[in-house]
Amino acid sequence: MSEKSDFVVVKIIQGVACAEIIKAHLLSEGIPAFLQYESAGVIYGIIADGIGEVKILVPREFAEEAKQIIEPVQMEE
């Protein structure tokens, strides 16, 4: 896990605040995670046309578990 190439993107969202919440949730479940984003979105608060896009990355071996944790549960009617 020492190289970032061992990490994969499990979710792309707009806005650092939401991404930080998801990252914290993953960490609380024991899944290492980090965020990748352009600083312009954070500095200027822009979330349009890809600016403000945040990638949530986890180690490859945790990818499926992480996706299940962060995806909303689909309720059957």
C-alpha positions as CSV (number, residue, x, y, z in Angstrom):
1,M,0.0,0.0,0.0
2,S,3.0,2.3,-0.2
3,E,2.3,3.4,-3.8
4,K,-0.7,5.5,-4.9
5,S,-0.9,3.1,-7.9
6,D,-2.2,0.5,-5.5
7,F,-5.2,2.8,-4.9
8,V,-8.3,2.9,-7.1
9,V,-11.1,5.4,-7.4
10,V,-14.3,4.1,-5.8
11,K,-16.4,7.3,-6.1
12,I,-16.3,10.7,-7.8
13,I,-18.4,13.5,-6.2
14,Q,-18.6,17.3,-6.2
15,G,-17.3,19.1,-3.2
16,V,-14.7,18.4,-0.6
17,A,-17.0,18.6,2.4
18,C,-19.1,15.6,1.3
19,A,-16.0,13.7,0.3
20,E,-14.5,14.3,3.7
21,I,-17.6,12.8,5.3
22,I,-17.4,9.7,3.1
23,K,-13.6,9.4,3.8
24,A,-14.3,9.5,7.5
25,H,-17.0,6.8,7.2
26,L,-14.6,4.6,5.3
27,L,-11.8,5.2,7.9
28,S,-14.2,4.3,10.7
29,E,-14.9,1.0,8.9
30,G,-11.2,0.3,8.8
31,I,-10.7,1.1,5.1
32,P,-7.7,3.4,4.3
33,A,-8.8,6.2,2.1
34,F,-7.6,9.5,0.7
35,L,-9.0,12.3,-1.5
36,Q,-7.7,13.6,-4.8
37,Y,-8.8,17.0,-6.1
38,E,-7.7,20.2,-7.7
39,S,-7.1,23.0,-5.3
40,A,-8.9,25.6,-7.4
41,G,-12.3,24.1,-6.4
42,V,-11.4,24.3,-2.7
43,I,-10.0,27.8,-2.9
44,Y,-12.8,29.4,-5.0
45,G,-15.6,27.1,-4.0
46,I,-16.4,26.2,-7.6
47,I,-18.2,22.9,-8.4
48,A,-18.8,23.1,-12.1
49,D,-17.3,21.7,-15.3
50,G,-15.1,19.2,-13.4
51,I,-13.7,21.9,-11.0
52,G,-14.6,20.8,-7.5
53,E,-14.6,17.2,-8.5
54,V,-13.2,15.0,-5.7
55,K,-12.0,11.4,-6.3
56,I,-12.2,9.0,-3.3
57,L,-9.5,6.4,-3.5
58,V,-8.9,3.2,-1.5
59,P,-6.5,0.4,-1.7
60,R,-7.5,-2.0,-4.5
61,E,-8.2,-4.9,-2.1
62,F,-10.8,-2.8,-0.3
63,A,-12.5,-1.4,-3.4
64,E,-15.6,-3.6,-3.4
65,E,-16.2,-3.3,0.3
66,A,-15.8,0.5,0.1
67,K,-18.3,0.7,-2.8
68,Q,-20.9,-1.2,-0.8
69,I,-20.4,1.0,2.2
70,I,-20.7,4.3,0.3
71,E,-23.5,3.4,-2.1
72,P,-27.0,4.1,-0.9
73,V,-29.0,1.0,0.0
74,Q,-31.7,0.4,-2.6
75,M,-35.0,-0.2,-0.8
76,E,-37.5,-2.6,-2.4
77,E,-41.1,-1.6,-2.4
